[in-house]
Amino acid sequence: MSNPKTDAKIIKAAQDLLAEGGFGAVSFDTIARSLGIAKQSVLYWFPSKSDLLASMFLDWLDEEANAVTTSMNSAQTPDEAIGAFVRTVTRFHTSNIDRYRMMYLAPQTLKAGIQEARSSEVLDKIHATTSKLYEALANRLDGPPDKARQTAFAIHSATLGLVLMVGLAEGIGDPLKHSEEDLVSALIAKLSSEH
């Protein structure tokens, strides 16, 4: 069995630190300490926090897309596909709210100096992965392909909004009035009736 490459070890260490201590626990110093390497070694692979976040994001986005693709295997109807998609995306993100925050909130909230323009290579990988994610659902919806993809994007956005509210309630320690499952079921019912 081969050892993971150094860059993969760094990404895994950053992801573990995030899972253990939240966003504030992820720094180049703590990553280096956890791996027993010099901070300069981390900076060699990831010269900026933006580069590290992009790599973590791509890894997680690929996991999300794979989970969705797998969940579509048993969907026989558009409504079943919508249900599987919403449940899978919700479960994926609510199982690790800090990961969700890093994926979908951190890139929006980082100061402009930390956010750097993405290279075309990174953007190409993001686009290929999001295409896989949206096409997994779009291919099971009725209508023209462009319309089905727009619908898949809208369903993903609505699901991420639900996850945002679950994370917000958790973050401020104010429990939601309805269970997560009830909210997911309500969202699925609404999206299924409008597709």
C-alpha positions in Angstrom: 0.0 0.0 0.0 1.5 3.4 -1.0 1.7 6.3 1.4 -0.4 9.3 0.5 1.4 12.2 -1.0 2.4 15.1 1.2 -0.3 17.4 -0.2 -3.0 14.8 0.5 -1.6 14.4 4.1 -1.8 18.1 4.6 -5.4 18.3 3.3 -6.4 15.3 5.5 -4.8 17.0 8.5 -6.6 20.2 7.9 -9.9 18.3 7.5 -9.3 16.5 10.8 -8.4 19.7 12.6 -11.6 21.2 11.3 -13.7 18.2 12.5 -12.1 18.3 15.9 -11.9 22.0 16.6 -13.9 24.0 14.0 -12.8 26.7 11.6 -10.5 28.4 14.2 -8.4 25.2 14.6 -7.2 25.2 11.0 -3.9 27.1 10.6 -0.6 26.4 8.9 1.1 26.1 12.3 -1.4 23.5 13.7 -1.3 21.5 10.5 2.5 21.4 10.6 2.5 20.4 14.2 -0.1 17.7 13.7 2.0 16.2 10.9 5.4 16.7 12.6 6.7 18.8 9.7 7.9 22.4 9.4 5.4 25.1 8.6 7.5 25.8 5.4 6.6 22.3 4.2 2.9 23.1 4.4 3.5 26.5 2.7 5.4 24.7 -0.1 2.3 22.8 -1.1 -0.2 25.5 -0.2 1.3 29.0 -0.4 -1.9 30.6 0.9 -4.9 29.7 3.0 -7.0 30.3 -0.2 -5.0 27.5 -1.9 -5.6 25.1 1.0 -9.3 26.0 1.2 -9.7 25.4 -2.5 -8.1 21.9 -2.2 -10.2 21.0 0.8 -13.3 22.3 -1.0 -12.6 20.2 -4.2 -12.1 17.1 -2.1 -15.4 17.6 -0.2 -17.3 18.7 -3.3 -16.2 15.4 -5.0 -17.4 13.5 -1.9 -20.8 15.3 -2.1 -21.1 14.6 -5.8 -20.2 10.9 -5.3 -22.8 10.6 -2.5 -25.5 12.1 -4.7 -24.6 10.0 -7.7 -24.8 6.8 -5.6 -28.2 7.9 -4.1 -29.6 8.2 -7.6 -29.1 4.5 -8.4 -32.4 3.4 -6.9 -34.5 6.4 -8.0 -37.1 5.3 -10.5 -39.2 8.5 -10.8 -38.3 12.2 -10.8 -40.0 12.6 -7.4 -37.9 9.7 -6.0 -34.8 11.3 -7.4 -35.6 14.7 -5.8 -36.2 12.9 -2.5 -33.0 11.0 -2.7 -31.0 14.1 -3.7 -32.4 16.3 -0.9 -31.9 13.7 1.8 -28.4 12.8 0.6 -27.2 16.5 0.4 -28.8 17.3 3.7 -27.3 14.2 5.5 -23.9 14.9 3.9 -23.8 18.4 5.3 -25.5 18.1 8.6 -23.2 15.2 9.5 -20.4 17.8 9.6 -21.6 21.3 9.8 -18.1 22.7 10.1 -17.3 21.1 6.7 -20.4 22.7 5.2 -19.3 26.1 6.6 -15.9 25.7 5.1 -17.3 24.6 1.7 -20.1 27.1 1.3 -19.7 30.0 3.8 -16.0 30.5 4.2 -15.3 31.3 0.5 -18.0 34.0 0.7 -16.9 35.6 3.9 -13.1 35.6 3.7 -11.6 39.1 3.2 -10.7 40.0 -0.4 -7.0 39.8 0.4 -7.3 36.2 1.4 -9.5 35.3 -1.6 -7.4 35.1 -4.7 -8.6 34.6 -8.2 -8.9 30.9 -8.9 -6.7 29.4 -11.5 -8.5 28.0 -14.6 -7.3 24.5 -13.5 -9.1 24.8 -10.1 -12.2 26.3 -11.8 -12.3 23.5 -14.4 -12.2 20.9 -11.6 -15.0 22.7 -9.7 -17.1 22.9 -12.9 -16.6 19.2 -13.7 -17.6 18.2 -10.2 -20.6 20.4 -10.0 -21.7 19.2 -13.5 -21.5 15.6 -12.1 -23.5 16.6 -9.1 -26.3 18.4 -11.0 -26.4 15.9 -13.9 -27.0 13.1 -11.5 -30.4 14.7 -10.6 -31.1 16.4 -14.0 -30.8 13.1 -15.9 -33.8 11.8 -13.8 -36.0 14.8 -14.2 -38.5 15.4 -17.0 -38.1 18.1 -19.6 -35.3 19.5 -21.8 -31.8 19.0 -20.5 -31.1 22.8 -19.9 -34.3 23.1 -17.9 -33.6 19.9 -15.9 -30.1 21.2 -15.0 -31.6 24.6 -13.9 -34.0 22.7 -11.7 -31.3 20.5 -10.2 -29.3 23.7 -9.4 -32.3 25.2 -7.8 -33.0 22.1 -5.7 -29.4 22.0 -4.6 -29.6 25.7 -3.6 -32.8 25.1 -1.7 -31.3 22.2 0.1 -28.2 24.2 1.0 -30.5 26.8 2.4 -32.1 24.3 4.7 -28.7 23.1 5.8 -27.7 26.8 6.5 -30.7 27.2 8.8 -29.9 23.9 10.6 -26.3 25.2 11.1 -27.4 28.6 12.2 -29.7 27.1 14.8 -26.9 24.8 16.0 -24.4 27.7 16.0 -26.5 30.0 18.2 -27.8 27.1 20.4 -31.5 27.8 19.5 -33.2 24.5 18.5 -35.5 24.5 15.5 -39.2 24.2 16.2 -39.4 21.3 13.7 -37.2 18.3 13.4 -34.6 18.1 10.7 -36.5 15.2 9.1 -39.8 17.1 9.1 -38.1 20.0 7.4 -36.5 17.8 4.8 -39.8 16.1 4.1 -41.5 19.5 3.8 -38.9 20.7 1.3 -39.1 17.5 -0.7 -42.9 17.7 -0.9 -42.7 21.3 -2.1 -39.9 20.6 -4.7 -41.6 17.5 -5.9 -44.9 19.3 -6.5 -43.2 22.1 -8.5 -40.8 20.2 -10.7 
